[in-house]
């Protein structure tokens, strides 16, 4: 019996056509194109059902509410399919892949998020290969994770970042090896999987919370930071230099961060670097953050840290518990530490 794959088509470049204003989503177009791809009709391919969202989105318009809709769509169809593919625009794909990894607790089937840099309407495109391979993996490999497939690599969803606006290998997983590679053969690294203990899938919806990011830069003003960190902000990912450093000679800035932490704001330090981890004890310029109440995001991406905050606040945890859980591996988003 052929495997069955459910495709949640949210929009993105993959199914766009060229209009007077540039590439834009076209209802019904991708489904029509897929019906004409002979490989997808092959008996060696899984059967697929495609649910085209209305409206189709350029992923720049993705929201937490849409993350909930995608997660619920997967849950509603969970028992009828062997795997799932989420077709998505590349701009916010890493955020969605990260969010779904926290929302889909107990996932024991593959959810593969993919898209393309070039629309399927173009003669030369990456859409066709990404689409066919994502469906094959979703249908034939019992991967218990939310993954992102792009450029012949299968990556853990909550470890990914978009690294290029115009190259076909647009995504990377800087602090975690690929879960799979695609060449002549599809090779899955089973020993790298994050196996779920729960047999029943549970959806954790994200409620509305005031969460953001703040990037440290030379000359950053304390009064500007103070205005950003005011209520109703509940949590912020602080993108620091290197291993977690900030300008520690800027006493006014340090005072602002300390005051915000004392007032209950959750501040998580992640590195601006593509690779590496935050170690707040490595340098004096980083140790000051730990002293004032900022916590380490270790080797989490900004995308993972941000969506993890949404998840924890939406679960109703108290501030101190959120600070603790942000430093503990939940869905494979960070390398385990002695804090676990």
Secondary structure by P-SEA (a helix, b strand, c coil): cbbbbbbbcccccccccccccccccccaaaaaaaaacccccccccccbbbbbcccccccccccaaaaaaaaaaaaaacccccbbbbbbbccaaaaaaaaaaaacccccbbbbbbcccccccccccaaaaaaaaaaaaacccccccccccccccccccccccccccccccccccccccccccccccccccccccccccccbbbbbcccccccbbbbbcccccaaaaaaaaccccccccccccccccccccaaaaaaaaaaaaaabbbbbbbbcccbbbbccccccccaaaaaacccccccccaaaaaaaaaaaaaacccaaaaaaaaaccccccccccccc
